[in-house]
Amino acid sequence: MAHTQDWKVRVHLFEEEGTTKARAVLDLGGTEISGQGVARRNPHDRDVPEIGDELAAGRAMNDLAQKLLSVARTDIEGVAHPGP
């Protein structure tokens, strides 16, 4: 039996005074999981916003991935060791 789903991740970026913040949101169809990421520009470095976006978004997606894996571990434990 084939099983196909389409999950979408939205990444929101916010930049202010050399700091870029990102929030990655995965919609699981009724449940959302989100991850956060931050990138700070060294004051001595050139201002290249794309780099901050990439770092913050990558960190947010990494945080999201860790949270999704944690949800999966909890689900596995519930199936492997059902309650009374």
N, CA, C and O atoms as a GROMACS GRO file, in nm:
protein
  336
    1MET      N    1   0.084  -0.118   0.000
    1MET     CA    2   0.000   0.000   0.000
    1MET      C    3   0.089   0.124   0.000
    1MET      O    4   0.171   0.142   0.090
    2ALA      N    5   0.072   0.209  -0.099
    2ALA     CA    6   0.153   0.331  -0.110
    2ALA      C    7   0.098   0.437  -0.014
    2ALA      O    8  -0.022   0.447   0.010
    3HIS      N    9   0.190   0.515   0.039
    3HIS     CA   10   0.154   0.624   0.130
    3HIS      C   11   0.231   0.748   0.086
    3HIS      O   12   0.354   0.748   0.085
    4THR      N   13   0.159   0.854   0.051
    4THR     CA   14   0.223   0.977   0.006
    4THR      C   15   0.165   1.095   0.081
    4THR      O   16   0.044   1.106   0.098
    5GLN      N   17   0.253   1.183   0.127
    5GLN     CA   18   0.211   1.307   0.193
    5GLN      C   19   0.297   1.421   0.140
    5GLN      O   20   0.407   1.400   0.089
    6ASP      N   21   0.244   1.540   0.153
    6ASP     CA   22   0.317   1.660   0.112
    6ASP      C   23   0.323   1.754   0.232
    6ASP      O   24   0.222   1.813   0.269
    7TRP      N   25   0.440   1.768   0.292
    7TRP     CA   26   0.459   1.858   0.405
    7TRP      C   27   0.524   1.985   0.354
    7TRP      O   28   0.609   1.981   0.265
    8LYS      N   29   0.486   2.096   0.410
    8LYS     CA   30   0.543   2.224   0.370
    8LYS      C   31   0.611   2.289   0.490
    8LYS      O   32   0.558   2.288   0.600
    9VAL      N   33   0.730   2.344   0.466
    9VAL     CA   34   0.802   2.419   0.568
    9VAL      C   35   0.806   2.565   0.526
    9VAL      O   36   0.846   2.597   0.414
   10ARG      N   37   0.764   2.652   0.615
   10ARG     CA   38   0.773   2.797   0.592
   10ARG      C   39   0.890   2.849   0.674
   10ARG      O   40   0.906   2.812   0.790
   11VAL      N   41   0.970   2.935   0.614
   11VAL     CA   42   1.082   2.997   0.686
   11VAL      C   43   1.058   3.147   0.687
   11VAL      O   44   1.045   3.210   0.582
   12HIS      N   45   1.053   3.204   0.807
   12HIS     CA   46   1.032   3.347   0.826
   12HIS      C   47   1.165   3.407   0.874
   12HIS      O   48   1.224   3.358   0.970
   13LEU      N   49   1.210   3.513   0.806
   13LEU     CA   50   1.337   3.577   0.839
   13LEU      C   51   1.312   3.720   0.886
   13LEU      O   52   1.231   3.792   0.829
   14PHE      N   53   1.384   3.759   0.990
   14PHE     CA   54   1.374   3.894   1.046
   14PHE      C   55   1.515   3.945   1.070
   14PHE      O   56   1.595   3.879   1.136
   15GLU      N   57   1.546   4.062   1.017
   15GLU     CA   58   1.681   4.118   1.032
   15GLU      C   59   1.672   4.254   1.098
   15GLU      O   60   1.588   4.338   1.062
   16GLU      N   61   1.762   4.275   1.196
   16GLU     CA   62   1.767   4.403   1.264
   16GLU      C   63   1.904   4.424   1.324
   16GLU      O   64   1.951   4.342   1.404
   17GLU      N   65   1.969   4.532   1.286
   17GLU     CA   66   2.097   4.575   1.343
   17GLU      C   67   2.201   4.463   1.350
   17GLU      O   68   2.258   4.438   1.456
   18GLY      N   69   2.225   4.396   1.239
   18GLY     CA   70   2.330   4.295   1.232
   18GLY      C   71   2.292   4.159   1.287
   18GLY      O   72   2.376   4.069   1.293
   19THR      N   73   2.167   4.141   1.326
   19THR     CA   74   2.120   4.012   1.375
   19THR      C   75   2.005   3.964   1.288
   19THR      O   76   1.910   4.038   1.262
   20THR      N   77   2.015   3.840   1.243
   20THR     CA   78   1.907   3.779   1.164
   20THR      C   79   1.847   3.666   1.246
   20THR      O   80   1.918   3.580   1.297
   21LYS      N   81   1.716   3.668   1.258
   21LYS     CA   82   1.644   3.561   1.328
   21LYS      C   83   1.557   3.489   1.226
   21LYS      O   84   1.499   3.550   1.136
   22ALA      N   85   1.548   3.358   1.242
   22ALA     CA   86   1.466   3.277   1.152
   22ALA      C   87   1.377   3.186   1.234
   22ALA      O   88   1.412   3.141   1.343
   23ARG      N   89   1.260   3.160   1.178
   23ARG     CA   90   1.166   3.064   1.236
   23ARG      C   91   1.121   2.973   1.123
   23ARG      O   92   1.065   3.020   1.024
   24ALA      N   93   1.146   2.844   1.138
   24ALA     CA   94   1.103   2.744   1.040
   24ALA      C   95   0.983   2.670   1.098
   24ALA      O   96   0.989   2.620   1.210
   25VAL      N   97   0.876   2.665   1.021
   25VAL     CA   98   0.751   2.604   1.069
   25VAL      C   99   0.711   2.491   0.975
   25VAL      O  100   0.696   2.511   0.854
   26LEU      N  101   0.693   2.372   1.032
   26LEU     CA  102   0.646   2.255   0.957
   26LEU      C  103   0.501   2.231   0.994
   26LEU      O  104   0.469   2.211   1.112
   27ASP      N  105   0.414   2.232   0.895
   27ASP     CA  106   0.272   2.206   0.915
   27ASP      C  107   0.246   2.059   0.885
   27ASP      O  108   0.262   2.014   0.771
   28LEU      N  109   0.205   1.984   0.988
   28LEU     CA  110   0.178   1.842   0.972
   28LEU      C  111   0.030   1.814   0.954
   28LEU      O  112  -0.016   1.702   0.973
   29GLY      N  113  -0.046   1.917   0.916
   29GLY     CA  114  -0.189   1.900   0.896
   29GLY      C  115  -0.264   1.895   1.028
   29GLY      O  116  -0.318   1.791   1.064
   30GLY      N  117  -0.266   2.003   1.098
   30GLY     CA  118  -0.332   2.010   1.228
   30GLY      C  119  -0.235   2.033   1.342
   30GLY      O  120  -0.273   2.084   1.447
   31THR      N  121  -0.111   1.995   1.323
   31THR     CA  122  -0.006   2.017   1.422
   31THR      C  123   0.109   2.091   1.354
   31THR      O  124   0.144   2.063   1.239
   32GLU      N  125   0.167   2.185   1.425
   32GLU     CA  126   0.285   2.256   1.374
   32GLU      C  127   0.402   2.234   1.468
   32GLU      O  128   0.387   2.231   1.590
   33ILE      N  129   0.518   2.221   1.408
   33ILE     CA  130   0.643   2.215   1.483
   33ILE      C  131   0.728   2.329   1.430
   33ILE      O  132   0.735   2.350   1.309
   34SER      N  133   0.795   2.402   1.519
   34SER     CA  134   0.876   2.513   1.472
   34SER      C  135   1.016   2.507   1.532
   34SER      O  136   1.037   2.456   1.642
   35GLY      N  137   1.110   2.561   1.458
   35GLY     CA  138   1.249   2.570   1.502
   35GLY      C  139   1.296   2.714   1.491
   35GLY      O  140   1.245   2.790   1.408
   36GLN      N  141   1.392   2.750   1.574
   36GLN     CA  142   1.443   2.887   1.579
   36GLN      C  143   1.592   2.887   1.542
   36GLN      O  144   1.665   2.791   1.570
   37GLY      N  145   1.636   2.995   1.480
   37GLY     CA  146   1.777   3.012   1.448
   37GLY      C  147   1.814   3.158   1.448
   37GLY      O  148   1.732   3.244   1.417
   38VAL      N  149   1.939   3.186   1.485
   38VAL     CA  150   1.989   3.324   1.493
   38VAL      C  151   2.128   3.329   1.431
   38VAL      O  152   2.208   3.236   1.446
   39ALA      N  153   2.156   3.439   1.363
   39ALA     CA  154   2.291   3.466   1.311
   39ALA      C  155   2.324   3.611   1.345
   39ALA      O  156   2.242   3.701   1.326
   40ARG      N  157   2.444   3.632   1.395
   40ARG     CA  158   2.489   3.768   1.429
   40ARG      C  159   2.613   3.802   1.348
   40ARG      O  160   2.708   3.724   1.341
   41ARG      N  161   2.609   3.919   1.286
   41ARG     CA  162   2.723   3.964   1.206
   41ARG      C  163   2.828   4.026   1.298
   41ARG      O  164   2.797   4.108   1.384
   42ASN      N  165   2.951   3.986   1.277
   42ASN     CA  166   3.062   4.050   1.347
   42ASN      C  167   3.070   4.195   1.300
   42ASN      O  168   3.068   4.219   1.179
   43PRO      N  169   3.077   4.291   1.390
   43PRO     CA  170   3.079   4.432   1.349
   43PRO      C  171   3.193   4.467   1.253
   43PRO      O  172   3.185   4.567   1.182
   44HIS      N  173   3.298   4.385   1.251
   44HIS     CA  174   3.412   4.411   1.164
   44HIS      C  175   3.394   4.351   1.024
   44HIS      O  176   3.472   4.380   0.934
   45ASP      N  177   3.292   4.267   1.008
   45ASP     CA  178   3.267   4.204   0.878
   45ASP      C  179   3.180   4.292   0.790
   45ASP      O  180   3.105   4.378   0.839
   46ARG      N  181   3.191   4.270   0.661
   46ARG     CA  182   3.106   4.338   0.564
   46ARG      C  183   2.961   4.295   0.582
   46ARG      O  184   2.935   4.180   0.620
   47ASP      N  185   2.867   4.384   0.557
   47ASP     CA  186   2.726   4.352   0.570
   47ASP      C  187   2.677   4.281   0.444
   47ASP      O  188   2.658   4.344   0.340
   48VAL      N  189   2.658   4.149   0.454
   48VAL     CA  190   2.606   4.068   0.344
   48VAL      C  191   2.483   3.994   0.398
   48VAL      O  192   2.495   3.884   0.452
   49PRO      N  193   2.364   4.055   0.384
   49PRO     CA  194   2.243   3.998   0.444
   49PRO      C  195   2.215   3.853   0.405
   49PRO      O  196   2.161   3.777   0.486
   50GLU      N  197   2.250   3.813   0.283
   50GLU     CA  198   2.223   3.677   0.238
   50GLU      C  199   2.292   3.574   0.327
   50GLU      O  200   2.237   3.466   0.352
   51ILE      N  201   2.411   3.606   0.374
   51ILE     CA  202   2.484   3.512   0.460
   51ILE      C  203   2.411   3.495   0.593
   51ILE      O  204   2.395   3.383   0.641
   52GLY      N  205   2.366   3.605   0.651
   52GLY     CA  206   2.289   3.597   0.775
   52GLY      C  207   2.161   3.518   0.756
   52GLY      O  208   2.122   3.438   0.842
   53ASP      N  209   2.094   3.540   0.641
   53ASP     CA  210   1.972   3.464   0.611
   53ASP      C  211   2.001   3.315   0.605
   53ASP      O  212   1.929   3.234   0.663
   54GLU      N  213   2.107   3.279   0.534
   54GLU     CA  214   2.142   3.138   0.518
   54GLU      C  215   2.176   3.072   0.651
   54GLU      O  216   2.130   2.962   0.681
   55LEU      N  217   2.256   3.141   0.732
   55LEU     CA  218   2.294   3.085   0.862
   55LEU      C  219   2.173   3.071   0.954
   55LEU      O  220   2.152   2.965   1.014
   56ALA      N  221   2.094   3.177   0.966
   56ALA     CA  222   1.979   3.173   1.056
   56ALA      C  223   1.878   3.069   1.010
   56ALA      O  224   1.825   2.994   1.091
   57ALA      N  225   1.850   3.063   0.880
   57ALA     CA  226   1.754   2.966   0.827
   57ALA      C  227   1.805   2.823   0.845
   57ALA      O  228   1.729   2.735   0.884
   58GLY      N  229   1.932   2.801   0.819
   58GLY     CA  230   1.990   2.668   0.838
   58GLY      C  231   1.982   2.624   0.984
   58GLY      O  232   1.952   2.508   1.013
   59ARG      N  233   2.010   2.716   1.075
   59ARG     CA  234   2.001   2.684   1.218
   59ARG      C  235   1.857   2.658   1.260
   59ARG      O  236   1.831   2.570   1.342
   60ALA      N  237   1.763   2.734   1.205
   60ALA     CA  238   1.621   2.711   1.237
   60ALA      C  239   1.575   2.575   1.186
   60ALA      O  240   1.502   2.504   1.255
   61MET      N  241   1.618   2.539   1.065
   61MET     CA  242   1.578   2.409   1.010
   61MET      C  243   1.644   2.295   1.086
   61MET      O  244   1.585   2.188   1.103
   62ASN      N  245   1.767   2.316   1.132
   62ASN     CA  246   1.834   2.214   1.215
   62ASN      C  247   1.758   2.196   1.346
   62ASN      O  248   1.737   2.083   1.391
   63ASP      N  249   1.716   2.306   1.408
   63ASP     CA  250   1.638   2.300   1.531
   63ASP      C  251   1.506   2.229   1.506
   63ASP      O  252   1.463   2.146   1.586
   64LEU      N  253   1.441   2.260   1.394
   64LEU     CA  254   1.316   2.195   1.356
   64LEU      C  255   1.338   2.044   1.338
   64LEU      O  256   1.256   1.964   1.383
   65ALA      N  257   1.445   2.006   1.272
   65ALA     CA  258   1.474   1.864   1.249
   65ALA      C  259   1.492   1.790   1.382
   65ALA      O  260   1.441   1.679   1.398
   66GLN      N  261   1.562   1.851   1.476
   66GLN     CA  262   1.583   1.788   1.607
   66GLN      C  263   1.450   1.770   1.680
   66GLN      O  264   1.427   1.667   1.744
   67LYS      N  265   1.362   1.870   1.670
   67LYS     CA  266   1.231   1.860   1.735
   67LYS      C  267   1.145   1.752   1.668
   67LYS      O  268   1.073   1.679   1.736
   68LEU      N  269   1.151   1.742   1.536
   68LEU     CA  270   1.074   1.640   1.465
   68LEU      C  271   1.124   1.500   1.503
   68LEU      O  272   1.043   1.409   1.521
   69LEU      N  273   1.254   1.483   1.515
   69LEU     CA  274   1.310   1.355   1.559
   69LEU      C  275   1.265   1.320   1.701
   69LEU      O  276   1.240   1.204   1.732
   70SER      N  277   1.256   1.419   1.786
   70SER     CA  278   1.210   1.398   1.924
   70SER      C  279   1.063   1.353   1.924
   70SER      O  280   1.026   1.263   2.000
   71VAL      N  281   0.981   1.414   1.840
   71VAL     CA  282   0.840   1.373   1.828
   71VAL      C  283   0.834   1.228   1.780
   71VAL      O  284   0.755   1.149   1.833
   72ALA      N  285   0.915   1.193   1.682
   72ALA     CA  286   0.916   1.057   1.630
   72ALA      C  287   0.958   0.957   1.738
   72ALA      O  288   0.899   0.850   1.749
   73ARG      N  289   1.060   0.992   1.818
   73ARG     CA  290   1.104   0.903   1.927
   73ARG      C  291   0.990   0.878   2.026
   73ARG      O  292   0.967   0.765   2.069
   74THR      N  293   0.919   0.985   2.061
   74THR     CA  294   0.806   0.972   2.153
   74THR      C  295   0.697   0.883   2.093
   74THR      O  296   0.640   0.800   2.163
   75ASP      N  297   0.669   0.901   1.964
   75ASP     CA  298   0.569   0.818   1.898
   75ASP      C  299   0.612   0.672   1.894
   75ASP      O  300   0.530   0.582   1.914
   76ILE      N  301   0.738   0.646   1.868
   76ILE     CA  302   0.791   0.510   1.864
   76ILE      C  303   0.775   0.444   2.001
   76ILE      O  304   0.732   0.329   2.011
   77GLU      N  305   0.809   0.518   2.106
   77GLU     CA  306   0.796   0.463   2.241
   77GLU      C  307   0.651   0.430   2.273
   77GLU      O  308   0.623   0.330   2.340
   78GLY      N  309   0.558   0.515   2.226
   78GLY     CA  310   0.416   0.490   2.250
   78GLY      C  311   0.365   0.366   2.180
   78GLY      O  312   0.277   0.297   2.231
   79VAL      N  313   0.420   0.336   2.063
   79VAL     CA  314   0.379   0.217   1.987
   79VAL      C  315   0.447   0.093   2.043
   79VAL      O  316   0.385  -0.013   2.054
   80ALA      N  317   0.575   0.105   2.080
   80ALA     CA  318   0.651  -0.008   2.129
   80ALA      C  319   0.609  -0.047   2.271
   80ALA      O  320   0.613  -0.165   2.307
   81HIS      N  321   0.569   0.052   2.351
   81HIS     CA  322   0.532   0.027   2.491
   81HIS      C  323   0.398   0.094   2.521
   81HIS      O  324   0.393   0.194   2.593
   82PRO      N  325   0.289   0.040   2.465
   82PRO     CA  326   0.159   0.103   2.488
   82PRO      C  327   0.121   0.099   2.636
   82PRO      O  328   0.159   0.008   2.710
   83GLY      N  329   0.046   0.199   2.676
   83GLY     CA  330   0.002   0.208   2.815
   83GLY      C  331  -0.100   0.100   2.848
   83GLY      O  332  -0.134   0.018   2.764
   84PRO      N  333  -0.150   0.101   2.975
   84PRO     CA  334  -0.244  -0.002   3.021
   84PRO      C  335  -0.373  -0.004   2.946
   84PRO      O  336  -0.460  -0.086   2.976
   0.00000   0.00000   0.00000
